[in-house]
Amino acid sequence: MIKKKGFLSFLVIVIGVLFLSNTSTAADTTVKNSGKGADFGVSVIYPDNQFKETGQSGYFDLRVKPGDKQTIKIKVNNISKKEINVQAKLNRGMTNDNGLLDYSLDKKKDTQKLEDNINFYKIASIKEEKIKVPANASKEVSIDLEIPKDEFRGTVLGGVYFTQTDELSKEDQKRQVVNAFAYAVPIVLKESDETIKNKMSLGKVEPNLRNYHPYIEAELINESSALIKSLKVEGRITDKKAKEDIYVKKEEKLQMAPNSNFKFGFDMKDTATVPGDYHLKMKIEADGQPYEFEKDFKITKDQAKKINEDSVYLTKEDNNKWLIIALVVGGVVLLIIIVVVILLVRKNKKAKKKTSKKKSSSQKKSNNKKEHSKKGSSSSKKGKSSSEGKRKKHK
């Protein structure tokens, strides 16, 4: 396992659709600073075009028109006794691999190609990303919105992600775990209250590592500008050779940002990745809209080898699994070969014995014949000599 001297643990407090309600005071957005908590909080200054049904829920839910220009504001509240530095970054609302809305993902990780009229990065801009806030004071951050003239349907989703950028003190640097606090304020833009249907598809299916743990990932894509608030996913991966389910996963209460994708992960429970042919079957319900996807995929030997080598959580037994299997199979094959060789040698010996017996018996028969013929010739000679003697006496 990789050793680390320390790691930074991020506690992300998302002020938004599903999370904490918020008002315009710092005490309502932040745990009071006791030396271990956050040094700052944020509060939304709601504009007149905030959707009334949403109210003061800790995020912007704005009804806009094509060609509108507007500035919205967020107050950053420093509740510490020292000056702090805060970074405010605009990000498009995306879906993380846990199936949740995320406003912290970098623009470089955004793989979706969007038209300008629904591209949050083309609509929103921030005047001041780096903010210095005096001790026990507040400072406003302004975000300019310029709505494209071409109207759009559905939802444009983005957010402002706030992090404190002050360097760690020497005391904090010595700690093994340091809590760093961040806040996200979502910005929801709509031109109408029309509900549009979502459209989902299945992308790549492949093995991967998550924090050095082996997974099989299925990419789910929301191709529409609809915000999916309730997503249910059931997936099964079948080994095509064994014809049995090897991984099954069910998830509910997931969400998907408009025009986004995420990788639905099948946890392999730190077992070795095995090369072979597999089949994925998925049943999905997105805000009541049903989908079914099926796909064959292959894990190559090279893919399996790399993942198994890079995973630091596989047990020694898992790492040596295929070596042990190979040794066992090789041993069995070797044993079979030895047994076959022994049987063949015995068979050859028996065949040689039978052949030698046949030769000896035929040789004995031949010798007997020769002896018999010799005896017959000697008796015939004796018979001739006795008859000749009788003839001489008779004379």
C-alpha positions, 0 to 999 in steps of 0.5 A, spaced: 500 500 500 502 506 498 504 510 504 502 517 505 505 522 510 498 526 510 492 527 506 487 533 505 480 531 507 475 536 504 468 537 507 464 540 501 458 543 504 453 544 498 448 549 499 443 547 494 437 544 491 438 538 496 442 540 502 442 546 507 437 552 507 440 558 507 439 566 509 443 572 508 447 571 515 453 568 516 451 564 522 446 560 518 451 558 513 457 556 517 459 552 523 461 557 528 469 557 528 472 554 534 479 553 531 477 547 528 471 549 523 471 553 517 473 560 517 468 563 512 461 562 510 457 564 504 450 567 503 446 568 497 443 575 495 436 574 491 434 578 485 427 579 483 427 574 478 428 568 483 423 563 482 418 564 488 416 557 489 424 556 490 424 562 495 430 563 499 433 556 499 440 557 498 441 557 491 439 561 485 433 559 481 432 564 475 427 565 470 431 569 464 429 571 457 433 571 451 438 577 450 437 579 458 443 581 462 444 581 469 449 581 475 447 577 481 451 577 488 454 572 493 456 575 500 463 572 503 463 572 510 469 571 514 468 569 521 475 569 523 479 573 527 484 574 521 484 576 514 483 570 509 483 569 502 478 565 498 477 563 491 471 563 487 470 559 481 465 558 476 463 551 474 458 548 469 453 543 473 456 536 472 454 529 475 460 526 479 461 518 479 457 517 485 451 520 481 450 526 484 450 534 482 457 537 482 459 544 482 467 543 483 469 539 477 474 543 473 472 545 466 477 540 463 473 534 465 467 536 461 467 532 455 460 534 453 460 539 446 454 544 448 451 549 443 453 556 446 446 558 448 446 552 453 453 553 455 454 556 462 461 558 461 459 562 455 453 565 459 456 567 466 463 570 468 466 573 474 469 579 476 473 577 481 476 570 482 481 572 488 478 575 494 481 578 500 476 578 506 478 582 512 477 579 519 470 579 522 467 582 515 464 581 509 465 582 501 460 581 495 462 577 489 459 579 483 457 574 477 455 577 470 450 573 466 449 574 459 443 570 456 444 568 449 439 571 444 437 564 441 432 561 446 433 555 449 429 549 452 430 546 459 435 548 464 442 551 464 446 549 470 452 552 473 455 554 480 460 558 484 465 554 488 468 557 494 475 555 497 479 558 502 486 559 499 491 561 505 497 557 506 497 552 512 500 554 518 506 550 521 501 547 526 496 544 521 502 542 516 504 537 522 497 534 522 495 528 519 488 530 517 487 537 515 479 539 514 478 544 508 472 547 507 468 549 501 462 551 499 458 551 492 452 555 490 448 553 484 445 557 479 439 554 475 437 558 469 430 557 465 427 561 460 420 557 461 417 552 466 416 547 460 418 540 462 422 537 457 423 529 456 430 527 458 434 522 453 439 517 456 444 513 452 450 508 454 457 509 453 463 505 454 464 499 459 471 498 461 475 496 467 478 502 471 481 503 478 478 508 483 482 510 489 486 504 487 480 499 488 478 495 481 471 497 478 468 496 472 465 502 469 459 503 465 458 510 462 451 513 462 449 519 458 444 525 459 443 527 452 438 532 454 437 539 457 433 536 462 435 536 470 434 529 472 432 529 479 430 522 481 435 516 477 434 509 479 439 504 476 440 497 476 445 493 473 448 486 471 454 484 469 454 476 466 460 472 464 459 470 457 463 463 458 460 461 465 453 464 463 452 467 470 451 474 473 458 476 477 456 483 479 450 486 480 448 493 483 442 497 484 442 504 486 436 509 487 436 517 489 441 519 484 441 525 480 444 527 473 445 534 471 443 537 464 448 534 458 452 531 463 455 524 463 458 519 469 460 512 470 456 507 474 461 503 477 461 496 479 465 495 485 469 488 484 471 488 492 478 488 491 478 481 487 483 480 481 480 483 474 480 477 469 480 477 462 474 475 458 468 476 454 462 479 458 455 482 457 452 488 461 444 489 462 441 495 465 435 497 467 434 505 468 428 510 471 430 517 470 424 521 473 419 516 471 422 515 464 424 507 463 430 505 459 434 498 458 441 498 455 445 492 453 452 491 451 457 486 450 464 488 452 471 485 453 477 485 458 483 484 455 489 481 458 493 487 458 487 491 461 487 486 466 494 485 468 495 493 468 489 494 473 491 488 477 498 491 478 496 498 479 491 496 485 494 496 491 488 493 495 488 486 492 490 481 497 496 477 495 492 471 494 488 475 489 495 477 486 497 470 485 491 467 483 492 466 476 499 463 478 496 458 482 491 456 477 497 455 472 501 451 477 495 447 479 493 446 471 500 445 469 501 440 475 495 436 473 497 436 465 504 433 468 502 428 472 497 425 466 503 425 462 507 421 467 502 416 468 501 415 460 508 414 459 508 409 465 502 405 462 506 406 455 512 403 458 509 397 461 505 396 455 511 395 451 514 391 456 508 386 456 509 386 448 516 385 448 515 379 453 510 376 449 514 376 442 520 373 446 515 367 448 513 366 441 520 366 439 522 361 444 516 356 443 517 356 435 525 355 436 523 349 441 518 346 436 523 347 430 529 343 435 524 338 436 522 337 429 530 336 428 531 331 433 525 327 431 528 327 424 535 325 426 532 319 430 528 317 424 534 317 420 538 313 425 532 308 426 532 307 418 539 306 418 539 300 424 533 297 420 537 296 414 543 293 417 539 288 421 536 286 414 542 285 411 545 281 417 539 276 416 540 276 409 548 274 410 545 268 415 540 266 410 545 265 405 
